[in-house]
Each structure stands twice: as structure tokens, then as C-alpha cells.
């Protein structure tokens, strides 16, 4: 399941990057990534059990995207850019969505 999510993310990200590339500002690219690619990455994963390596792999995708976008390999710079643009890592989003999913499921079962 996880490899399907990564493939969908890469397909959407490459499509965005291929069409607007360096024409658009970083803010625009990141907003498009957040609105189009992250949902593709996270679709269905809140209901699936993921290992720590699966979650790390999903975070790695986002980190590499920021490295490419800002032309850096320094993780401190990447983290600062992610904080500045409010681009949460998939590990944070999955934990949040899973908690919400389980709360709704618990309500339904009681």
C-alpha cells in the first residue's frame, strides 16, 4: 500500500514540477504540493498499519522534495523551510489523521 502512495505522490509532484518548474515561486509550488500531492500520498494510509520504516520513508519523500526545491542537502535548512511554509511531515499528518479516524470509529462502535 505504501509504495502505491509514494508512486501517486511522485506522479503528482513531477507533473506539477514539470509544468511550472522554476517559473513559479517556491510558495506556489509548496502550496500546490500541499493541496494536490500530500492528499495523494496519505490517501488510505490512516486506516492501514504502518511500520516505523514506512513512516520514515514517507517523511524522506517530503524532505527530498524540499532539498530539490531549495537546492540544499542541509537538513537544518530543510526543517526551517518546512516550518516556515507550514509543510508538516507525513508522519505528523498520519498520526493526526489516524487519531481522528480511530475516534470516529470508536464513536460508531459505541
Secondary structure by P-SEA (a helix, b strand, c coil): caaaaaaaaaaaaaaaaaaccccccaaaaaaaaaaccccccccccccccccaaaaaaaaaaaaaaaaaaaccccaaaaaaaaaaaccccaaaaaaaaaaaaaaaaaaaac
